[in-house]
Amino acid sequence: MKAFLMHSDRDFDPQEKLPAKAEALVQDLELGTLFSAMAQDDKFLYEVAKTAVLCGMDDPGAIRYRQDILQDCLRNPGVVRDMYRIAVEAVEGEKKHYFGLLNKYPSWVLSRSLDVLRMFAGMLRKLRDTADEHGGDFASEGFRTLFAMLDRELTDEYFAHIQEHLRDLKFPEGVLISAALGQGNKGAEYVLRAPPDAERHDNMRWLKRLFAPKKDAYTIVIHERDEAGARALSDLKNRGINLVANALAQANDHILSFFTMLRTELAFYVGCLNLHRLLAPLGEPVCFPAPLAPGERRHSFAGLYDVCLALTMAERVVGNDFAGDGKDLVIITGANQGGKSTFLRSIGLAQLMMQSGMFAPAESFRAAVCDGLFTHYKREEDAAMNSGKLDEELGRMSGIVDHLRANSLVLFNESFAATNEREGAEIARQIVCALLEQGVKVFFVTHLYEFAHGMYTQKMANAIFLLAERQPDGDRTFKLFPGEPLQTSFGDDLYNKIFREDAHGNT
């Protein structure tokens, strides 16, 4: 049995190797805040969310498949959480039946397996009942496939068959084993036999036995104090039930693997439900983005905001609009603390959320999928003084280049500003031009006026320049608009606000 709630053709791998530079993504985009909101203090949910978001998909069809399932979850949150609880209870219940060193004894394996199977049967029936009651409320291909499988596999006959096995394997009439004489007259070919079908569970079987023709048989009775004989009899029993015990244990493993995968795949959607429940009271909009093929080079949105900032502040934050279809380079300049870095972070977060199949933090969002997302943000000075700041930046850039492919997306934030203006501008220009030639898309927040203005004067058709808005009185709106790079970042606004207020005792 398969869940197929994350992919239409394969299981989700929670141990999938994270992409290159994943640690930098988590740090620069503050993804820990997103994962924590999805997890709600549940370590398992946190790890699933981390893997799902960082290991996104590059197939628009696969993304839409997952989006459809998430929309079903948002329409039926209670049912989805109930299914998740059933899967968790089944997985955790199996762990309680651990028998440790006793697993070498077939009788113990069989006894433990019977207890686990009985518990699993109850969980499977709960799951089937949930599907029967609520299956009509789900429209996605993923859930319809799951519910159809449950209806097909978990029939009343299936549960009756399980109950029959549970009764029989308790051996109410003793263990019937056949064997042959092997070399040296030693026992061989031990086989556990079922009672004759005609006599099983028959209330009149005692009459049949009473009048049945007698068969030649030899009976050996072990004295109650014969310990060696009891051990020999126990050994014979273990040999006879060994294959059955192993088969039942394997059947339980099969059911456990189903519940484990169901728990894992539902965990992603439970995380999305947790996030949605946190954003709704803030009045923050969410939408299901339109994922497009990488070659389409389309990127536009309305009301995009930094979801991590909204979660941290616990209030609605400013969103931005953008029309960047056909653009490979976006250079962002303007006033200090005007929302440039926040905007850049919102770009990365929305891209990752879209490619994992989640909703996007925006009123509307449409973008081509990227073949790898990378961040190059400024870092603090190397405390160990193993290298200069510029050397460190260039080293990180070299590491990113090793993993870049056409249609990758790179977010730069104040990069290459650790040297003088002219040298930093030239380094930035050469790197950006090389990336564009290889089909890499670039967002670049910078205060390097010589770099930004130099690129602007080239009048590139595939480039767009954004400015962080500043009001005449110096206030920041945190809105970004297309505009020519300015030579100033209005740092004196911040100086006047901080130090002049201090001088008058207002802070």
Secondary structure as GFF3:
##gff-version 3
##sequence-region A 1 507
A	DSSP	alpha_helix	22	28	.	.	.	ID=ss1
A	DSSP	alpha_helix	31	39	.	.	.	ID=ss2
A	DSSP	alpha_helix	43	54	.	.	.	ID=ss3
A	DSSP	alpha_helix	60	75	.	.	.	ID=ss4
A	DSSP	alpha_helix	77	95	.	.	.	ID=ss5
A	DSSP	three_ten_helix	100	104	.	.	.	ID=ss6
A	DSSP	alpha_helix	106	134	.	.	.	ID=ss7
A	DSSP	three_ten_helix	135	137	.	.	.	ID=ss8
A	DSSP	alpha_helix	141	153	.	.	.	ID=ss9
A	DSSP	alpha_helix	156	168	.	.	.	ID=ss10
A	DSSP	beta_strand	176	181	.	.	.	ID=ss11
A	DSSP	three_ten_helix	183	185	.	.	.	ID=ss12
A	DSSP	beta_strand	187	193	.	.	.	ID=ss13
A	DSSP	three_ten_helix	197	199	.	.	.	ID=ss14
A	DSSP	alpha_helix	205	211	.	.	.	ID=ss15
A	DSSP	alpha_helix	227	279	.	.	.	ID=ss16
A	DSSP	three_ten_helix	280	282	.	.	.	ID=ss17
A	DSSP	beta_strand	290	292	.	.	.	ID=ss18
A	DSSP	three_ten_helix	294	296	.	.	.	ID=ss19
A	DSSP	beta_strand	299	304	.	.	.	ID=ss20
A	DSSP	alpha_helix	307	313	.	.	.	ID=ss21
A	DSSP	beta_strand	320	323	.	.	.	ID=ss22
A	DSSP	beta_strand	329	334	.	.	.	ID=ss23
A	DSSP	alpha_helix	340	355	.	.	.	ID=ss24
A	DSSP	beta_strand	364	368	.	.	.	ID=ss25
A	DSSP	beta_strand	373	377	.	.	.	ID=ss26
A	DSSP	alpha_helix	389	401	.	.	.	ID=ss27
A	DSSP	beta_strand	409	413	.	.	.	ID=ss28
A	DSSP	alpha_helix	421	437	.	.	.	ID=ss29
A	DSSP	beta_strand	441	445	.	.	.	ID=ss30
A	DSSP	alpha_helix	449	457	.	.	.	ID=ss31
A	DSSP	beta_strand	463	470	.	.	.	ID=ss32
A	DSSP	beta_strand	476	482	.	.	.	ID=ss33
A	DSSP	alpha_helix	491	495	.	.	.	ID=ss34
A	DSSP	pi_helix	496	500	.	.	.	ID=ss35
A	DSSP	alpha_helix	501	503	.	.	.	ID=ss36
###
